[in-house]
Amino acid sequence: MAVQQQMNAREWAMLVVLSLLWGGSFFFVGIAVKELPPLTIVMLRVSIAALALLTVCKVMGYRLPKTPGVIRAFFGMGLLNNIIPFSLIVWGQTHIASGVASILNATTPLFTVIVAHLLTSDEKISVNKFAGIVLGFAGVATMIGPAALTGESSSLWGQLAILGAAVSYSFAGIFGRRFKAMGVAPIVTATGQISASSLVLIPVALIIDKPWLLPMPSGAAWGALFGIALLSTALAYLIFFRILSSAGATNLALVTFLIPVSAILMGSLVLGEQLEAKHFIGMAMIAAGLLAMDGRLFRRKQGAQ
């Protein structure tokens, strides 16, 4: 069954919620990384999220498949969607600010359009998708500002790490489509891939970081860890796989445009930060990009002629 080229109102609403959850992840990581090494943060993130999702599955009566093909797919998805990008993003944020990380993470749709065009038959690149990507990324760049990429706090390796995470996410979006064909429910997919990631990361983090030798994290750090695990991971992936199964990888990748918007809005509403003119201009460009990728803007223009 082919994915929808357009998203309905329910899918757009889920996309906005997902952007809020993932927008908060940069904030949570920014707190935790001050006290804990990257691998330990990622290990705790996926482990706590896995326990939460396993509990949800048990309550709802779902069981994880035991067939070798599905298990291998769980580990493949965990590698592309958790282990590689989470580790690169957390490590990258030890060298660059979260604002820089968010703009670089917004390159995911560009990579996803290219990967989807090469590896799928029903998500080929089109003029409106390409135009939307250009508009959206330009909007993100306008909001963050050129100083974010050229300032002294920016590190080349940190920026490359976030770009590597974006590439990994783009492949994960395409790889994850197979779970629908396998008949695996979105909640089971989310639980399986995060559980597989935990099985890989727990021994690796224990060997490399030796977390039992680290000082006890503060209450703020623990709060950030539970926030990123339960909200930005467990709940976020339930929504992620639901959108992926119906709207496809290219539409899902639009969330990376909304994440910086969400971060700015949360800062304004919660912390009292003031929005500048560039933020409004950037959000307008992002909205135009989303409409262009959705295709409705061009169809309405053609219909009016």
C-alpha positions, 0 to 999 in steps of 0.5 A: 500500500502506497503512502499518502503524498498529502497529510490530513489534519490529524497527521499535521497535528501529530507532526506539530506535537512531535516537533514539540517533543523533539524540540525539547530534546535539545534542551534536555540534552543541553542540561544533561551533557553538563554532568554526564558523558554522551554514551551514558546519556544515550544509554539512559535515554533509550533504556528508560524509554524502553522500559516505559514502552514495554510497559505500555505494550504489556498493558495494551496486550501487544507482544514483541515478534520473535521472528528472526527477520523482524528482530533483525529489522528492530536492530537495524532501525535501532542503529539508524534511528537511535544509536548513531544519531543520538550518540552523534547529537549528544557528542555534537552538543558538547562542542556546539550550542543547541541552536546550531545543532537544531539548524543542522538537524533541519537538513534531514528532509533534504537528505530524506528526499534524496534517499527516498527518491533513490530507494523507494518507488512512491516517494520520488522527488518533485519540483514542489518537494525540492522547492519546499526543502529550499524554502524550509531550510532557508527559513530555519537559517533565517531564524537561527541567523548566520552567527550560529554557524560562524561564531567562535563557539561552533566546532567543525567536528561538532557540526559534522556530527549533527550532519551525520545524525541527519543522514542517519535519520534519513535512512531510518525513515526509509528503513522503517517503512518495512515494518508496515509491510511486515504487519508490525504495529507502530507501538511494537515497532517503537518498542522493538527498536528502542529495546534493541538499542538498549541491548547494544548501548548498555554494555558499550556505555558500561565498558567505555564510560564506567558510569558507576565511577561518575559523581551522582547527577543533580536533580536537574540532570535526572529531570532532563534524563527522564524528560528526554527518555519519556517525552522526547523518546518513548512518547515521540516514537509512538507518534513517529511510527504512526505518521511514518506508516501513513504519511511516509518518510518525506512528509515525516521529515518535515518535523525537523523544520518545526523543531527550531520553531517549537524551541523558540515558541517554548522559550518565549512562552515559558522563559519570557524570551522575546521573538525577533523579526528574523524569527517571524520571517523564518517561520513564514518561510518555513510555513511556505516550505511546508505548503510547497512540499504538501503540494496544495499551494501549487494545485490551488494556484493552477486551479485559479488560472 
